[in-house]
Amino acid sequence: MERRTIGAAALAVGAVGLGCMPMSWAYSTSRQRGDESLRAVHRALDLGCSLLDTADMYGPFKNELLVGRVLKERRGDAFVSTKVGLLVGEQHIVANGRPGYVRRACDASLRRLQTDVIDLYQLHRADPEVPVEETWGAMAELVRAGKVRALGLSAVGARAGRRTGARLHDATIRQLERVQQVFPVSAVQAELSVWSPEALRALLPWCATRGVGFLAAMPLGNGFLTGTLTPGEGFEPDDPRARHPRFTAEMMAANQPVVAGLRRIAARHGDGVTPAQVALAWVLAQGGQVVPVPGAKRERWVAENAGAAALRLTERDLAEVGALPAALGSWD
C-alpha cells in the first residue's frame, strides 16, 4: 500500500486512516459495541490503515481506552493521534488550554492508550481565555520530553463562517500562523469531502506550501456520501445528524444528485466499487499530504474504506466530481 507522511515529522501513515470517534462518541449509542469496534481497529491495522485518530473527550475517555487495548498488542503497527483541549460536562463542552492541564491530560492519555509516546498530539480547540501560544508551548514541552512526537491543530468550528460570511478557515489560519512561531505544526485536521470542499480554497494550500500534513475529517460527509442513508429515515435523538442542517429529510432528498454522481463514477470502475470509495479517492487525489480519516466501527466499512487507496480516479472522474451540484443545507 502507498505510504504517506505527516508533515515535518516525516512519520509514515497509511493512505486511509481510521477515525475512532463513532466507536464511543457522538453517533447513536445503541450501535456502539466494544468488541465489534476492537475487531474493526485490528482489521484496519491488518489492511495497513495505520493512522488511528482519537481524542480524550470522546466518551469521554472511553475511546482512548478502547484504542489502548489494541495498542497494548500492536503498538508497532499503529500511528497514534489523539487530541487535547476540550472538557465534556453534563450539558456542555468547554475549552481548557492551560499549560498545567495540557501536561496532566497528556499523561492521562498515555496511560489510557497504554503507550509511552503519542505520535501526533492535536490541539482540539484553542481556549479563548488562554493565549494559544501558551497552550502550544506546553505541547512543545511534551515533544522535548519525549512524550509526543509531533503536534497538530484541529480547525476552528467550521460552521461559523457560513453564518458570518467570513472565509471558512480564516480563524484557523490565523491560529496556525501564531503557533508556527512557537513550534512547528506537523498536521492540520479539518473537514474535507466532496460535499464540503471549502478547505481546498485556503487551508489546504497553506499546508501544502509549508510541508504540513492534512487529516481530512468527515471525508464521507457523516455517512451521506456512502449512499446508504435514506431520506426521512431519521436518526436516534443522541445522533448529531438529527440536528444537522444537511440531514433533514428535505435536504437529504435535495442532495441525492451528489450521491448519484458518485455512483456513476463507481460503476465505471467495475463491480464492487462503491460511492464511498470514490469519495475517499477524491480526497486522496487532493494532494500527497492529505490523509482521509473516515469514521467506522465495523470491519465491513473499514475494509471498504481501505480499498479506496487502490482506486485511481481519472481526469474525467475528477471533472465530474467538480461539476456536481453544491450540497444544500437548511442554512442555504
N, C-alpha and C positions, 0 to 999 in steps of 0.2 A: 504493500500500500504506500501511496505517496506520503512523504513526511513534510511537515511544515514547521516553521519556527515561530516562537512568540517573541517578537521584538528584539530588543537589545540583549535580552538574556540568552538568546540563541538556544532555547530549550525546545527539543522536538516534541511535537504532539501529533496525534492522528488527524487526518484531513477532516473528519467529522468528530466532534466531541459529544459528551453526554451531559445534558442538564439534569441534575438530580432533584431539583426542586419539586416536581409533581409527585415524587415518591412520598413526601410527608408534609407538603405545604401547598396552600392556595387552591389547588384543584380538589374536586369532590373527595371528602374524607372517606366516604363509604367505599371508594375504589382504591384506597391506599392499603396495600398488603405488603408487609415487610419481607416475607420470604420471596414473593414474586419479584419485588424490587431488587433484592440481593441477586437473584438469578439474572436480572436484566443488566446489572452492573458487571457481573462476571462475563456475560455474553459480550458486552461492549468491549471489554479488555481482550477477550478472545479474538475479536474481529479487528483489533488494532486501534480502536477508538480510545486512545489513552487519556484524553483530557476529561477529567471528572470535575464538574463545576457545582459547587455547593455554597452555603453561607451559614453563619452561626444562627441567623434569625429564622431559618427555615425549620419550622417545627414548633417553637424554636428548639434548636439543638438536636432534634431527632434526626435530621438529615445528615449532619456530620457524624453522629453515632452510627448510622447505617453505613455510610461510606467507610467509616473506620473499621467496621467488621470485614470489609473486603480488603482494605489496605493492610490489615494485620497479616493477611495471607499473600498479598500480591503487590506490595509497595513498589517493587521494581518495574511493574508493568504500567504504572499509572503516573500521570502528570496531574497533580492535585491543585485545584484552585478553590479558595474559599474567600469569604468577604467579612468585613468588619464595619461597624459604624451605625448600625440600626438596632434599636431595642424594641421588643414587642411587649406591649401591655395588653390588658384585657380588651380594651376598646380602641387602642391607638398604637401607632408606631412612631417612635421619636429617634432623632439622630443623637449620637454621642461620639464626639471626636476628641475628647480629652486624652492627652498622651498617656496618663496613667491607666485609663480604661483600655486603650488600644493594647498596651503591653499585657494587661491581665487577660483580655479577650483572646489574644494570640496564644498565650499559654493554655487557656482553656480549650481552644480549637485543636491545638496539638494533642492534648490528652484525648479528646473525643475522636480525633482522626487516627489515633494510635500510630503517630509518626513523629519523627524528630525534626522534620523540616516541611514547610509548605512551599510548593513550587511557585505559586502565584498568589499573592495576598492582595485582595482588591478592596479599595475604599468604596463601600456600598453607596453611601451618600455623605456629603460634607455636612458638618454640624454648623448651622448658622451662628451659633454662639462661640465658635472656636475658629480662629484663622486656619484655613485649610493647610497653610504651610506648617503649622504646629502639629497637626494630625499627621501629615505626610512625613514630617521629621521623625516622629515617633515610629512610624512604619519603617523608615530608613534605618533606624537603630536596630530594628529586628533583623534586617538584612545583614548588617555588620555583626550582629550577634550569632549569625548562622541559623536563625530560626526560620528565616524566609529567604527564598532565592531571588524573587523579582516582585515588583509592585505594579498593580493595575488600578484603573479607575473605572467605576461604573458611571454611565451617563446620568446627568441630572434628569429628573422626571420628564419624559419626552412629551407628554400630552399638553403640558402647559403652553408650549409655543403655539399650538393650534388656536388657543383662546385669546392669546395676547397679540398675535400677528408677528411675533418675533421669529427670527430664523430658529429652527428647532433646536440646534445644538450649540448655539452661541454661548450659553452659560457653561456648558461642558468644556468648550474650547478655552474659555477664559480660565477655568479651573486648571486645565492641563498646562496652560502657559505658566501659571503660578507655581504649580508643584514641580514642573520640569526644572525650575531654577533651584530646587532643593535636592532632588534625587531623580534619576532617570525613570520615566514612565516606560514600562515594558509592554503593556497591553491596555486597551480600552474595550469595555464591553458596552454595547448598545444594541437596540433593536434594529434589525435589518432583514427585510424579507421582500418578496415580490409585491406584497400589498402595503409595505411600509419601507420604501426605499430612501427615506429622507437622509439617512447617514451618508449616502453617496455624494451629496452636494458639497459638504464641507468637512464633516468629521472624518470620514474615511480618507480623503485626500490629505488631511492633517497628519493622520497616522502614516500614510504611505510615504510622505516626504521625509519623515523622521525615523523610519525603520521601526515603527511601533506596531505590535500585533493588534488585530481586531477580532474580538469574540462577538460573533453575530448572535444576539439573543433573539428568541422567538422567531427563528427563521421559517417556521411553518405557520406563522400567523395564529398562534394559540390553538393550533389544530385545524383551523379553517382550510388551509391550503392542502390538507391531506385529502379533501373531498369526502371525508367520512361523516361529516356533521350534516344533519338535516334541519333546514329552516323550520322554526316553530316547534322543534322537539323539546326545547327548553333545557335548562341546566339546574342542578341542585342549588339550593339557596347559598351554600358556602362556596360555590364556584364563582370566581371573579367575573367570568364571562356572562353571568346572569345580569351584571350591571355594566357591561362593556358596551359602548355605543355602536360597535360593529356587529354585535351578536344579538340584536333584536331580530325577531322573525323577519321583519320588513327589510332590514339591512342585509341579513344573510341571503335573502332571496335576491336582492338587488346586486349582490356581489358574486352571484353564481357564474357570470361570464369569466371571471378571473380563474376559477377552478376549471371551467370548461376549456379555457385556453391551455392550461397546464396538462389537461387530459389529452388534448390533440397532440401536443408535443410528445408526451409519454408514448402514445400509440405509435408514433413514427419510429421510436427506438426499440420496439419489439414487445412481445408478450412479457408480462411480469414487471415492466417499468411503470412506476406509479406517479401520480401528480406530486406527491410528497418528495420523491427523489428528484423530479425536475426542479421543484422549488429549492431544494438544497443544492443541487448542481448549479443553479443560477447564482446562489450566494457564493459558492466556491469560485465561480468564474469572475467575481468582482476583484480578485487580487490574491497574490500568493501569500499575503499575510493574514488573510481572512479565514477564520475557522468557525463554521456554524456550530451552535451549541443547542440542538433541539432537545426539548424535554421529553422524556419517555420513562415509563415504569413497567413495560412488558418486553420480554425478549423479542417478540414478533416485531414490534416497532423499532427496537434497537437494530435488529438485523436489516430491516428495510432502510432505515436511515443510513447505516454504514454503507449500503450498496450504492448510495449516491456518489461516493468518492470515485467510483469507476465510470460514472456517466459523464460523457463529454458532450456538451451542447454545441451545436453548430452555430454559425453566424445567423442562419435563418431562424434557429430556435431563439437565440438571444434577441433578434429583432422582433419576433412575435411576442416575446415576454414584454419587451419595451413598448409594444403597441397595445397591450392590454389596457382596459379602462382602469382609471384610478379607483381605488377602493373607496367606498362610501361608508359613512357612519352617521349617527344621529346628530353629530355636531355640524354636518355639512349643510 
